[in-house]
Amino acid sequence: MKWQAVVDRFEGEIAVLQCFDPDHNSQKRYYTVEMPRVLLPQELKEGDYLTANWQIDPEATKSARERVTSILERLANRNQK
């Protein structure tokens, strides 16, 4: 899913972004998102546009689920003793 954001302002170390789906210009809805500046390009300024593409990371998802399952199993076994 591709989206764009314009930097509205900075509040200390937080960037306030107005995000929208660029493929739906006729129904443009803006969503306000606050993001730590450290996660964004260092040279970013108010009024700059950002483009991002969200993708699911299947490997990271699988790994996290396996870790959680393992922890839950250990907790369940500990409680049965």
C-alpha positions as CSV (number, residue, x, y, z in Angstrom):
1,M,0.0,0.0,0.0
2,K,1.5,3.3,-1.1
3,W,0.9,6.5,0.7
4,Q,2.2,10.0,0.8
5,A,2.6,12.5,3.6
6,V,3.4,16.2,3.9
7,V,5.3,17.4,6.9
8,D,2.9,19.8,8.7
9,R,5.3,20.8,11.5
10,F,7.8,19.7,14.1
11,E,7.0,19.5,17.8
12,G,10.4,19.0,19.4
13,E,11.6,15.6,18.2
14,I,8.2,14.6,16.7
15,A,7.2,15.2,13.1
16,V,3.5,15.8,12.6
17,L,2.6,14.4,9.2
18,Q,-0.6,14.8,7.2
19,C,-0.9,11.4,5.4
20,F,-3.1,10.5,2.4
21,D,-3.5,7.8,-0.3
22,P,-2.2,9.4,-3.5
23,D,-4.2,7.0,-5.7
24,H,-7.6,8.4,-4.4
25,N,-7.2,12.1,-5.1
26,S,-11.0,12.6,-5.6
27,Q,-11.6,11.4,-2.1
28,K,-8.5,12.7,-0.5
29,R,-8.7,12.1,3.3
30,Y,-5.9,13.2,5.5
31,Y,-4.8,11.4,8.6
32,T,-2.5,13.0,11.2
33,V,0.4,10.9,12.2
34,E,3.1,11.7,14.7
35,M,6.5,10.1,14.0
36,P,9.8,10.4,15.8
37,R,12.2,12.6,13.7
38,V,14.9,10.0,14.2
39,L,12.9,7.6,11.9
40,L,12.8,10.1,9.1
41,P,15.4,11.6,6.7
42,Q,17.6,14.0,8.6
43,E,17.3,16.8,6.0
44,L,13.4,16.8,6.2
45,K,11.8,20.2,6.5
46,E,8.2,21.5,7.0
47,G,6.3,21.3,3.7
48,D,8.4,18.4,2.4
49,Y,6.5,15.4,0.9
50,L,7.3,11.8,1.8
51,T,6.3,8.7,-0.1
52,A,6.1,5.3,1.7
53,N,5.2,1.8,0.7
54,W,3.9,-0.5,3.4
55,Q,4.5,-4.1,2.9
56,I,3.9,-7.2,5.0
57,D,7.1,-8.9,6.1
58,P,6.1,-12.6,6.1
59,E,9.4,-13.8,7.6
60,A,9.3,-11.3,10.5
61,T,5.7,-12.1,11.1
62,K,6.4,-15.9,11.2
63,S,9.3,-15.5,13.5
64,A,7.4,-13.3,15.9
65,R,4.5,-15.7,16.0
66,E,6.8,-18.6,16.7
67,R,8.5,-16.7,19.6
68,V,5.1,-15.8,21.1
69,T,3.9,-19.4,20.8
70,S,7.0,-20.7,22.4
71,I,6.7,-18.3,25.3
72,L,3.0,-19.2,25.8
73,E,3.8,-22.9,25.8
74,R,6.5,-22.4,28.4
75,L,4.2,-20.4,30.6
76,A,1.4,-23.0,30.3
77,N,3.8,-25.8,31.2
78,R,5.2,-23.9,34.2
79,N,1.7,-23.4,35.5
80,Q,0.9,-27.1,35.2
81,K,3.7,-28.1,37.6
